[in-house]
Amino acid sequence: MADLDELNIWQSRRSGPLAGVTVLDITRVVAGPFCSMLMADLGATVIKVEHPDEPDYARTFPPFVASDEEQLSAFFAQYNRNKLGITLNLKSPDGKALLCKLVAKADILVENFRPGTMDRLGLGFETLRDINPRLVYTAISGYGRTGPNASKPAYDNTGQAAGGLWSMNGYPDRPPVRVGTIIGDLAASLYAAIGAVAALREAERTGKGQVVDVSQQDSVLTLTENAVVRYTTRQEVASPLGNDHPFVRPYGQFPCKDGYVFFGGYTDKFWAITCAMFGEPDKAMDPEIDTMEKRFDPVVAETRVKPLLDRWFSAYTKAELEEMAGDKVPLSAIKTIPEVVEDPHIAARNMIVDVPIAGRMIGMFGLPIKLSGREEEPNEKAPSPGEHNGLVFSKLLGIAEDELERLKAAGAV
């Protein structure tokens, strides 16, 4: 990218509701990169900042896509598509000075260091606010910026454990089980994106930026559904229930001919439709299971309702059951990832998108936020470390080529 026009071309390709918003992404792995990826997908110009000698170690995470020239991480690409990439050594005076120049032109900064790290570097919110009073400083961490645990190191599993979700997951007769994805990282990123956009709206209105402080523990806690109010109202402690719901029945996993389905026909209306669908409408009037309240009883659910559903569902495949249920009752096949990727409905929603990696187009999950006023655009590849140093430093900041060479030789970029 040789001139300022090319920066304008890049930004024009990032149309959407956040077009014109500049985001500095000083984050690694997922809790942070996912947050800024959402903003990039929505049109923001996101500049990913990596250390020149220690780039984001998610670049080493599988699976990899290889060409004759390179081998790249699809994991990394999934969370860093549609971003510009630069390198900065934030421990060097020159690197700090460059970041401050970028802050002057930015709307949002996202970081996921342990609280206090940016302050020790001399790049904390108070310092950066003096440079850009409108800056939205978004900080993602394990425990947040305040409280007795703020300085503790944390990972996704920390959020799952400390937020209570781990204790609820699994089966009653076994130890708790972590949720099978990095829900702490993902939830914190989602809340950070919401918080950043909300704070940006206020900064646009008042001219004043602020800190958006998001903790993995806090984020996971909000995913525990009714567990908190069950405890605060009745001192009832949520524990692993397997695939069951604490009080709604039938509402869970049921076996069929070729796998499992989720069935949630617990209301009287859905129960009656289900009984008729399987040719036994009289079951809806059985005095032992004819009301929702009766079917909620654990013993009744296990001895009367479940045997009926097992008998009905076992005669059909997942696809046959979905076709029978149609839009009449809530029933869905429990799909494998290949089945989800190849699902026609997922395709209709454009939820598997192609992203260029190592000369190939690789499918990955798309943006779940669908806006009626916007057509989704082709995705840009994830940047290589420092790929856009020339574009950002020379063209956005006006740094001369010989100065950029000096900064590179000094290890600042």
Secondary structure, DSSP 8 states (H G I E B T S, - for coil): --SHHHHHHHHHHS-STTTT-EEEEE--SSTTHHHHHHHHHTT-EEEEEE-SSS--GGGG-S-EEE-SS-EEEHHHHHHHTTEEEEE--TTSHHHHHHHHHHHHH-SEEEE-S-TTHHHHTT-SHHHHHHH-TT-EEEEEESS-SSSTTTTS---HHHHHHHTSHHHHSS-TTS-----SS-HHHHHHHHHHHHHHHHHHHHHHHHS--EEEEEEHHHHHHTTSTTHHHHHHHH-------TT--SS-SS-EEEEETTEEEEE---SHHHHHHHHHHTT-GGGGG-TTTSSHHHHHSHHHIIIIIHHHHHHHHTTS-HHHHHHHHTTTS-EEE---HHHHHT-HHHHHTT-EEEEEETTEEEEEE------TT-----------TTTTHIIIIIIIS---HHHHHHHHHTT--
